[in-house]
Amino acid sequence: MKDTIYEQLAQHLSMTGLPLTDALVDIVKETFSKEEALVAMNLQPWPKPFKSQTFESIAKSADTKKINMEPSRVQFLLDQMVSKNIIYCCTTEDNQKEYALHHAGFGFPQSFFWDGSTTPAARKMTRLIIKYFKLDVTKKAFGGTKTKPYRYIPVHQSIDPVIQAVLPHDKMEMVLQNAQRFAVAHCSCRVQAGLLGRPCDHPLEVCLKFDEMATYLIDRGLGRELTRKQAQTIVDEAACAGLVHFVDNAGEKIQHNCNCCGCACWNVGSIKRRKIPRDELMAVYFIRKTDPDNCIGCGECLDICPVNAVTLIDGDKLAKVDEDWCIGCGVCASKCSVGAIRVRYREDKDLSVLPDFNSLYERIEQERELS
């Protein structure tokens, strides 16, 4: 790579966990002007999403002085990047405006697609994003540490109520109860699939955001605000549609809930196609168990399984799950007419979930430093 401002910014972004490749440089070139790139270089590449800086701290940095730019111009360019949805912005409790780089999964590349746009610019960005997020980049960006940033939560009908009472963070109802603000956006994976001419039949507007992330989407017009009850309705409808609940791998202060499918989504789809081993990509705490006395071999669970992990055996009288690929989502249990399916905690898995979002990214940062 040549040492241009775009290569420098791509290298800078890589410190947030985005793998550095020529395709990342291409995305940077497409989205940032040279002046914007110079300013963006002065945003700290914090490993934790939403850790923001005031304009004053950015303007006073040594690198900003080197670019010989008036503070008013720096401010203008920061706000211009916010208006283009290529950096994060928030307002603090003391009414200070602050800025941060987007992280993978928290604006990159979702901010181009959350509003459901099907413009020529969105189509062009889709091609660049697909070129970047090859299997190796996806695996490094989301599965490159022992602690995975995301986990699946089974649909509520699939877990024994006694088990849920012991570990209530494994309920979507608890995720919603702990959040204070709610927004919904379009699924960026399905929007991109449609732009590539491979539309998905599953619902589009099912990507839920909470608290800081919800506020950002609402302020930027990238999503619409919901009540808690409306968010619960979307969760319920997603489960009925056979979608998989996906959240941050933490107990509290969860920022988003995607509802994923095997046809379009980067995580479930990669597992369904056996491109990336389940445990190398996601935190999977559950596994399906079938009651052989109740199973009638009807095949309903084969059709609904989002990762094709179920087959029929014993003369097609019993459903068998591939425990190396099952993601424990519970979608099959919600469709079983005879109640033969439950999900259970994995015996081979450490079930301890980090207490909150901050703890999760502190752990991920430590593991990156040691790798």
Protein Blocks (a to p, Z undefined) as FASTA:
>chain_A
ZZdfklmmmmmmmmnopacdfklmmmmmmmpcfklmmmmmmpccbfbghiacdfklmmmp
mklmmnopafklmmmmmmmmmmnopaccdddfkopacdddddehiapaklmmmnopacfk
lmmmmmmmmmmmgmklmmmmmmmpfbdfbdcdddfklpcfklmmmmmmlcfklmmmmpmb
dcddddfklmmmmmnopacfbdfblcccehjlmmmmmmnopaccddfklmmmmmmmmmmn
opacddddbfbhpabdcdddfklpmklmmmmnomagfklmbccfbdcdddfklpgolomm
mmmmmnlpacceehiiaccddfklogolommmmmmmnlpaccdddfkbcfbdcfblklmm
mmmmmmmmmZZ
